[in-house]
Each structure stands twice: as C-alpha cells, then as structure tokens.
C-alpha cells in the first residue's frame, strides 16, 4: 500500500462521523512519506519557477520578510519584472529563524498533486497543499487559526503543535465577526514526527515550531462546504419557481405579503427534502473542472494504443444507472449517456486510478478502439488526460 493510500485509508473508518469538523486527531507512522516530496524537489522548484509572493514567502516571528532580502528583480526582454531568488541570502534568512512557505505546491509537484487529488475524491471538496520548511525552534506565525480544515503530513524532522481549540464555532473567511484569541493553556501539545499525520478542524487555534533541527511538512487545506453553500445553490435551483422569480411585494398590502411569504416558505421547505445534501454534493462535483491537463500530442483524438495511460482530471465526477440500464456519467459540467458495457471503464477511472487503454479494454471486455473512442470524448471535454507514462 502506498503512503497516499495509507493516508486516505486512515481518514476513513470512524473518522468522518466522529472527528471530522469536531476535534483534532493524530495518526502516528501512517506510512513512508520520505519520497513524496524531498529537499531536492524544493530546490528544483525554487530554481526553476518564478515564485512571486504570496506563492513563496518567508516569515519570522509572525512577520513576513521583505522579498528584497532574499531576491532581486529581473527585467525580461519582454519588459516583465520578476524576482530571482538569491540562494546565499535565502540560506541566511532561514538560518536566522525564518520559515519558508510555498503555496499550492500540488500545482508544482506530481507526487503532492496525487495526494491532493486523493483527498479531493475522499472529502469531495477542493484541496490546496502548502509546504512549510523551518530550521530553528522559532514560531513562524504565532498562535493563529485557519478558515479551512487541515490535514498535516510531516515529511521530515519534527514539529511541535500547541492546539488551543476553537473560540468561535466554524468561523469563515467572510464572517460576521472574528474569533477571539484563546486564553489559558493549550488543550493538547503534540510533537509530529516524520511520517505522522494530524487533522485539525477549521477555527482551531494553534502554534507550530520545530523541536530541533530542520522540519518539512505539508498542510492540506480542505475547502469547507457549509449550509451557506447549500442555500446559495438552492437559490439558483429555485429560479424555476414563479414565486421565487416574482418581484418582492414590498408595495403590496400586508395580507398579500403574508401570502407571498407563505408560498416562498413552502418552496424553500419542499426543496430541503431528504437527500438534498447528496444532490448538492453531486451537482457541485459534476461541475467542478478539477485539475485539467492537456493530452499532447494527441490533438486529433486518442489512438488505439494499448500502452497509453488514462486518468480522470475531474475529481468530482460521478455516475448513475438510469431506468433503461444506461450509464449516466457527469463530469466538468457535462453529462454523457453510455451503454452499460462501459461501466467497468467508468468505475476504474472514478477510483482515481491511472490505467492503460489495454487495462481498460480487458476490464470492460471492449475492443481497445472502442475504449480509445470513449476516452477521446472525455479528453475533448477536458475531464480526462492521456499520457505515455503512468
């Protein structure tokens, strides 16, 4: 079992019902994360990409270090300005206690993207992974809270987490008030070792510092799905209703207003039926573009080559079977109706697997040419990608 599979498996079982959104949880020695992302990977990314703040930034004692302290501006021949990292000055800042933050590292590194994609399928929401590196026991950010749930993966070294709990239940980025800072001692103090994993609900205050020596860890931020999101979606769905589309009767007599509000209340109450949450999650997932990727050089369709690898890039895709036994597949805001013979292909791809056309052919019993034609449709729609490597 891979480290990613072990991590996702740990987040199953009783975790969703008993801990998710409720309390922290620690999993010691989940798997071997040492090869998921290395210092060499970080060096290559910093050297090869233009990482303007806030994509890459340094913090020391809660304050962001000015970019000119470790980078200098470069003017390209097309007159664009970007900043080139100065390795010696970067080393100096980090040696002096700064923490390095690299946002959205899942968009820069295939292994981390695989982790993010697996978490997206598991939690059915968008995930962004940020990387944190530090060399001293200084706290880079002080006591703070996040507006999203987090799954922490410790890659190397050790990190001390002081966890204080929430002072406002389920705070949002855009909220009516801000949480008050915590008082008193932390509710838990945890040392996260290499290959450990930690979950924290959004709104839980925490402070983080390396115990000694260098530390490298990933923070997987899970976009929250709230009642406000459900109501916003329902408001759009209810536009089919004459009552919802009607002008508000603010000039009408009180009895007409009462009648209108009763009708509106019934529309809203009826829409909040059993199963509406699953409807909403499926609808949102089926329109999520996911992580699109081109399939070059195949711009004129996918050839019937058994060795070509295929994977879905739309994490929220789903399928159903209609009354006639046809497979109805939804992804990236589009819908297809296929014969039942393609069900094995759809199931294998929905599991997040990367499979060759040959493997999909064998699992479904369809000729490779038929599978290639199906995959061509999905690639053309931007919900799948094909490559020569797994």
N, C-alpha and C positions, 0 to 999 in steps of 0.2 A: 504494500500500500504506500502511495506517495505521501509526502508531507502535506500536500494540499488536501488530498483525500482524508487524511487523518484529522486535519484541522476542521474540515467541514463536518466530518462524522462526529467530532466532539461537540459541535454546535447543534447536534440533533438530540435524540432521546428526550429527556425531561427538560432540557434547557429552554426550548421555546415557550413552554407553558409556565415553568416555574421561575425562570430568571430573566428572560428577555424583556427589557423595558422595566424591570423591577429591582434587580440587585446585581452586584458585581459577581463574577465567577472566575476562578483561576484553574487552568489546566496545566499541571507540570509535565514536562517532557512529552509534548504532543507528537513530535516527530523530528526528523533531522532537517532543520531549516537552513543548514550551513551553505547549501548550494543554491538556495532560492535567489539570493542577492548577496554579492560579495563586495569587499572594498575595491577590487579591481573593476567591478561593474560601475561603482560610483565614480572612480577615477575616469573611466572611459566616457561616461555621460557628461561629467563636468567639462572634460576636454573637448568634446565633440558637439555640444549643443549650446545654443545661445539662451541662457537661463536668466532672464531678467527678473528682478523682484516683482511680485512675490513668489515666483516659481522657485527660485533658490534664494535663501536668505539666512543670515546669521543672527543669533540672539545671545545676549549676555546679561544676566541678572534682570531679565524681563524686558530689556530694551533692544530694539533692532539696531544692528551695527550698520552704519552708512556703507553703501556699496563701494564708494571710492576708497575704502580702507583695504579692500582686497581685490579690486578690479579696476581696469582703466578703459575709457571709451575708445572705440574704434569706429572710424568712418569708412563705410564700404564705397566701392566705385559707383554704386547707385545712390550714394549720399544718404544711406540709412545709418543710424548710430546704434551700436550695440556695445556691450561691455565684455571684455576678455578677462577671465579670471587670472590673477597673478598667484601662482602656486605658493611661492615663498610667503607672501603676505597672508594668504588663506591659512597656511600652516601656523603662522604666528598668531592669528586671531583664535584659532581652535586650541592651540597650546595654552593661550591665555584664559581659557574657560568658556569660549563661545560654543554654542550648539548650532549644528548645521541642519537646516530643514530643506527638503526637496519635495515640493508639492507634485501630486499627480504622477508619481513615479511609475504607476501602472501604464501610463501612456508612453513610457520611455524604455520599458524593460519587459520582454516577453514572459519571463517567469512570474513577475509580480502581476502582470496582466492576467495570467492564468488564475492566480489566487483571487483577484478581484472578480473575474468572471464567474468563478465557482461560488463566491459569496453572493453575487448578484442572483444567480439561479436559486441559491438556498433561501435567501431572505426576500427575494422578489422585489428588490429595490436597487437603485443606483449605488455604486460604491466607488469612492476615491481613496487611493492609498498614498499617504505621505510617508517620507522616510526621515528619520531623526538620527543624527550621529553626534556623539559627545565624547570628550576625552578627560574631563575632570568632574568632581562631585558637585559642581555648581548647578543650581536650578536655573535652566534657561528661561522659564516662563512664569515662575512663581505659581501660586495657587490659582487655578482657573477651571472653567467648565467648557464643555463643547455642546453645540446645538445639534449634535447627531450622536447616535450610539457608536461605540468604537470597539473593534477587535484588534488587540495589540499582539504582534508576533515579535518576540525577541530573537534576533538573528545571531548576535554575538555579544559577549560581555554580560553585565548585569545592571539592572536599573531598579532603583528603589521608588516605589509608588506609595505616596501617602494619600489615602482615599477618605474623603470627608462626607460623602453622600450629597444629596440634593437639598437646596434651601427653597426651591420652587419646583413644583411638580411639572415635569415635561415642558421646560422652557423652550421657546422658539427663537430663531434668529430675528424675526419680526414679531414682537410681542407687545403686550400692553404694559408690562413692567419688567425690570431686570431683576434677576435673583440677588438676594443679599449675600455677601460673603459669609462663609461658615465661621462659627466660633467654637472654641473647645478643641479637644484632641481629635485626631482622625479616627474614623470607625474601623479602619484597617490600615496596616502598613505591610506592604508586600515587596519582597525582592524578586524581581522577574529575572530568571536565569535563561541562558541560551536554550532555545527550543521550547520555552514556556509560552503559553498564550493566556491572555487576560481579556475579559469583557467588562465594559463599563456602560451603563445606560446614559443617555444624554442628560445633561443637567447635573451630573455628579461632579462635585469639585475634586480636584486632585493636584498634586505637585509631584514632579518627577526629577530625579537626579541619579547620575551614575553612582554606583557604590565605590568603585575604584577602577582606574584604567578606562579604556575606551569601550563604548557601547554603540550598538547599531540595532535599531528596531523599526518596524513598520506599524503605522497606525492606519487601520482600515476604517474609514468613516462611512457609516450606513445612513443614507438619506432617510429621514423619518417619513412615515406615512400616517397622517393624522386624520381626525374627524373633519378638520377643516378642508383637507384634500378631498375627502368623500363628498362633503356638501358642495364644494365647488364643482366637482364632476356631475353631481346630481342636478345642479342648477342648469348645466348645459343640456343634460338629457331631458329635462322637463320643458325645454323650449318647444317641444311638440305640443304642449298643452295650450289651449286657447286662454285658460285662466292665467298661466304664467306669462304669456306674451301680451296680455292685456295691459293697458295703462293703469297705473295705480289710481284708485278712485279718490284722490285726496280732495277733489272739489265736490264729491257726492255727499248726500245726507248720511248721518250715522248708520241708519239701518242698511244702506247699500254697502257701506264699508264693512259692516259686520258680516253680511252675506258673502262678500268677496273674500274676507279673511277666512271664513269657514271653508270655502271652496279651496283656497290656497293651502290651508292646513291639511285638508283631506288629500290633496295631490301629493304633498310632501310626506305625509304619514304613509300613504299607499306605496310611495317609492322606497321607503325604508323597510322593505319586506325582508323576510328571512332569505339569506343568500345574496343580498345586495353587496356585501363586502367582497365576496368571491367574484361577483360580476365586475366590480370596480377594479380589483387587482388584475383580473384577466384582461379587461379593456385597456387599462393603463400599460400592462405588459405588452399587449399586442400592437401598441402604437409606439413603443419605445424603440428608437433606432439602434440602441445597443452600442456596439463598438465596430462600426463599418470598416471594412478593409477591401482594397481593390484586389482583383484576381488576375493581374498581368502575368503573362502576355495575352491571356485569353479574352480578347475584346469581342470576338465573334461567336461566342458560345464555348462550352466546355467539351473538349474532345473525349471520346470513349476510351480513355487511357486508365486501365485498372490501378495504376500506381499513384494517380493524383489524389491528394488528400483534401477532404472537405470538412468544414465546420460551420455551424451557425454563428453569426455575429450578433444576432438579436437575442439577448438573454431572456427577455420576457415572452418569447414565443410560446404558443400552446396549441393544442389540437382537441377536437371533439369528433364524435361519430354521429352523423345525422340519422334520421329515421330510415333512410334508404341504404344505410351501411357505408356511405361515403365518408372519407376523412376530410374534415374541415380544418384547415391549418391557417392560423393567424400569426402574423409577424410584421413588425415595421410598419404598421398602419395599413396592411394589405391582407387579403384573405383569398385562399385557394380552396377549391373542392377537388379532391383527388379520389381515384378508385381505392378500394381497401387494400389493394396489393402494395401500395407504397407505405402502409402503416409501419412496417419494420424499419424503413429508412427514416421516417419522421421520428420514431421513438428513439432510435440510436443517436440521431443528431440532437434531439432535445435533452439528452442526458449530459450534453456538454462534451461528448467525445469528438475527437478528430479521427475520422475514418476514411479509408481509401474508397475510391469508386468500386474496386474489386470486393472489398469487405461489405459494402452496402448492397452490392449485387448478390453476394452469397446469402446475406441475412434475409433479403426480401424475395429471393428467387427470380428477380427481374434481370433481363439482359443488361450488360454494362451500358449499352447505348441508351436504354430507357432511363437508367439512373442518371446518366450524364445529361439527358434532356431535362429531367426534373431539376437537377442541380443548376442547370443553366438558367431556368426560370427564377430560382431563388437568388442566384448571383445577380441576374439582371435587375431584380427588385432591391438589391442592396442588403439582403438579410443573411447571406452566406458568403463564404470566401473559399477559394481553391488555391492550393499551392503544390509545389513539387516535394515539399518536406512536411513531416508531421509537426 
